[in-house]
Each structure stands twice: as C-alpha cells, then as structure tokens.
C-alpha cells in the first residue's frame, strides 16, 4: 500500500531475484526477440544484486466512468517489454491513503469495479509492475461518482455493454460473432443477432453509421467466401477462413435454422441501409445475393423442412423442423424466398404439424400452442427478433399474446419454485437454454428441466411482452447480483445460487436477443426494418395471417416494481390465510405446483380471510388479480 505521494520503488534482493528467475526463465526465453536486452539485465542482476532495475513509466490516460452501481476504468497501455501487471489502487477520499484494489495482467486495459451503491465517489490510480515486481510511479488520479440511473439510462447501459460483445469482441478477420468469449469459432445464428445489434448500436449512438456500414461490409464480404451447402451456412465456422467446424460428428454441413437467424438479421440490415450511396448499394446487393442463394426447397422432404444436410452424411440426422419451438422464422423465410420458395401449405403440414396445439391452463394462463408449460423462453425470442408478431394471428394463435403468456407462466413457475432453489422470486426469474454448473441445458418450467439455473437473457429478452416484470428483473440482476453477474459485455450467461455458481461465459445467441428485443420494446426498430422487406408480407398472406387487434390479456401492477402489496399470513399456513393489503382485489386464485387451479375466492374486505381446511399440505402459488386485471403472486406453504 502506498500513500498518494509515495513512490513505489523496489530493489530486489539476491534471493528474490534468483527465486523469480527459476520460476520465470522459460517465459523469458519465449520473448527473446525484442526482450533480449532485458534478459541480459536479468542475468546481470542475478550476479549483481546491487544493480537497480530500469524504472517502468507510470501508466497514462486513466479515465473513470461512473454508472448506477459500478465504475469502469480505462487506461493507455505501457510499451515496456518487461511489463507484467497493472495494479489498481482506490480511495474513497481524495488525499487519503490509496489501498490496493486489484492486480490485473499486462494485456488488460480496463477494469470494472462494482460497488453496489449510488452516490458514492471513488478515486483511482494505477501503477505498472515488471517481471521482477518492480513497480512504477502512480498514474494521475481519476475519479467519478455513481448515481441512481433512471429506467431509460439502465436500458441504455445494458444494451451498450451487451452490444460490445458483437462490436469489440467480433472476430477480427470476419467480424462475425464468436460462439463464446473464449473461442475463435464463429456462429452463423449468433451473427444474425449480431448484425441486428449493430443496427441498434448505430441508432443508440454507440457507433457511427459509417462504422457500422464498414463492419457490415466486412461481414458480408466474408460470408460470400465462407462454406455454404446449397446456399446454407454451417452452424459453426472458422472465423478466419470460413471453413466448417463440425457441430457434431454428423453435423458438418448445412444448418438451416442457424442460417435463417442469419438471414433474418441480414434482411433487417438490407432495409436499414437504403440510400443510393455506393457502399450501401453494394451492401444491399451482397445481402440479396446471399438471401437468394439459399435453397430452402432442397431441404423440404415429405412436406416439412429438415434441419441439417451434410456433404458426407446427407440427411442422416433426419431432424424435421416442426413446431412449436424457436423455428417459426425458418418457414416464413422459406415461403418468402424469391428464388427457392416452398409451398405455403408446408407451414401447416410441416411447422404446425404434429402436436402443435396446446390448450392447457397453467397458473390460470391458457397457452394456445407449444409444449405443455411453454418450454424454454428462447422460443419467444429467436424468431421474433425481426418478425413482428403484433396485431396479427395465424390459424393457431396471436404470437405476441402467446409469447406474453409463455413468459408469464415461466415467471409464475419461478415464483412458486417447486424445486426450492435459492434466489427464485418475482424479481429473479427466467428459464431458457444456457450454460449451467453441469454443462449446457434447455431449462424450462418442469421439475426435470429445472436445476436452479436462471439466465438473464430469458427475462431481459422478454421485455416486449412483459416490460414491467422484465425491467424489475433487470434491476435485481444488476443492483443485487451485479458484483458476480456483471462484466465487460454485460450480464454473464447464467447463474445458480443453490450451487453458488456464476458463469464466466457469454454466448452470442443469448447476448444478441438482449440487445435486439429490448430495442423492439423501446422503438420497434428491428421489427420495422425486417418487416419492410417486400417479400415478407406476401408470405404472411399466403400462410393465412390476418389482422388481430386483441388486447394484451394480462398486465402487472406498477406497484409491484416498488414492493409487493400482497401480504399473506400466516405463512406457512395451517387452517387459513389472511391477506393484508390496501389494494382493491377482484379475486384470488390458489394453484398447485402443476399450475392447476385448486381454489378461487373473492374478497369481501381489504383484509380477507380464507379457509384452507380442504386443501392438502404442500406448496402453492396464490395469485391476486386486481380490478385492472394486473396480477401479483405469492408462494405459500400449507402445513395442517
């Protein structure tokens, strides 16, 4: 620890130098090139311990930016070949002692310090450290003060940080989105979400339109040369060469679903860049060429599209694309194709064939289509990044309302929390596919598909459907869990509080919907530009989509964002429950862990009391429905 005026010099002893030499000699040999002089100095120091080491320059360019609950530091890199680390010092009072906060490696140029509070001021300085732990002078100090961000500012922050994954961490050769933050493998579907994130970045001022155009031209130029099979891209590619990286032993060729996500994004880009400028004209033409090269009809077998084709194994995987899941956009694009269309009837025979309809009621919410309890929430995101489901329906449902109901059932399940996992609540919810402590799993509201792992993208990407609930979750994830969940590219992929596990990973297919679906909630940007493509509406007409102005079924009271006004006692309950509230309730419903209605009752007073003698012991969800149809939920335990 150093005082603000203390010079952190260090003259190593003979034993210290010798110990360090034997630990580090191999790494020095790897850097013989322009570090030969330093190696000679090191060797000389072993035999001449009185020799002082060359002093590193103090780091420069330190700036600190404050947000709601964290600070972000940036600084310019030191040029010395002997640089090993930076040491970050912090003080809460300028002029007082600075304490060591963190030591980071030499390649790092930034650091996030999460403090979890608003209206606090921190002062920072950094030093550089060389290979024998000799420390430089302090940098100039920089300071900032956190502040309570309003909801629009929080949304800006989350979008900007998440956007960085696609902009700062995009592959340097291709510009495409990497599968994870630890690989050079790029993903075609995640890149479709990534190009949409670039449009958001332009509109939000994170980058200029010229910067976005340059990156997008880089991407499409690469895609023109990358591996394709009947116009369809593989799931994974080498980000430098465009060569296929097998997703599985049989999956070393075309992935129609991932390609459709990519085309969805590119078509939004094509509409956005609509000027007669040569670069924009070139971009549009390249995207059109990619779009028209996809042979959707090649993948249509027995009236339904197949997911995979391989030059070595052909259709050996034999996986039909059949709903309800994330793949509605595939049939829409295949029917809309100007060059290789499939018949509109395939939407009904293929996509909606099989067990498409649902009709069951879960926590008082009836799902028209899809799995019994809705499935993982990415079903409500991937196909609807560009396809606007509002004010329209097909023969089966209004997909905006369905997605809203799907999201609400997912949340209600998390509130009830039949698995009794730590942390689940009305503010902490969201089951979808993600990394988890045991690998990778499509988490959903079912006892055998829920292991305590929650995923921020599940709630945040549902913002168009459940804006109040999703915003409340965002605040909780950031302000309560942020010191473990928030990083350089926004929220890490997932967490499991029961296992005390937080991911260190980011996944492109999870990051992209956060940026895009929040923007669709705020401005409808991606919906607007995708739907502008002239091929889309005729395809919807051919499928049989018709206008539908059905009102949104369920809303959440604004009061729930501040505090739960539904207070239930005793809890655990024995023979009765009493509800204390000042709100005007229409009625209450009691559900079991399978989402089945057990009891319904209407209040006569503001403190109603309900008899539970006939209700078996167990875990239940109590829903209170207010006169404006907003809903609040409480988990209760009955123990007779």
Buried (B, 14 or more C-beta within 10 A) or exposed (E): EBEBEEEBEBEBEEEBBBEBBEEBEEEBEEBEEEBEEBBEBBBEBBEEBEBEBEBBBBBEEBEBEBBBBBBBBEBEBBEBBBBBBBBBBBBEEEEEEBEEBBEBEBEBBEBBBBBBEBEBBBBBBBBBBBBBEBBBBBBEBBBBEBBEBEEEEBBBBBBBBBBBBBBEBBBEBBBBBBBBBEBBBBBBBBBBBBBBBBBBBBBBEBBEBEBBBBBBBBBBBBBEEBBBBBBBBBBBBBBEBBEBBBBEEBBBBBBBBBBBBBBBBBBBBBBBBEEEEEBBEBBBEBBBEBBEBBBBBBBBEEBBBBBBBBEEBEBEBEBBBBBBBBBBBBBBBBBBBEEBBBBBEBBBBBBBBEEBBBEBBBBBBEBBBBBBBBBBBBBBBBBBBBBBBBEBBBEBBBBBBBBBBBBBBBBBBBBBBBBEBEBBBBBBBBBBBBBBBEEEBBBBBBEEBBBBBBBBBBBBBBBBBBBBBBBBBBBBBBBBBBBBBBBBBBBBBBBBBBBEBBBEBBBBBBBBBBBBBBBBBBEBBBBBBBBBBEBBEEBBEBBEBEEBEEEBEBBBBEBBBEEBBBBBEEBEBEEEBBBEBEBEBEBBBBBBBEBEEBBEBEBEEEEBEBEBEEBEEEBBBBBBBBEEBBBBBBBBEBEE
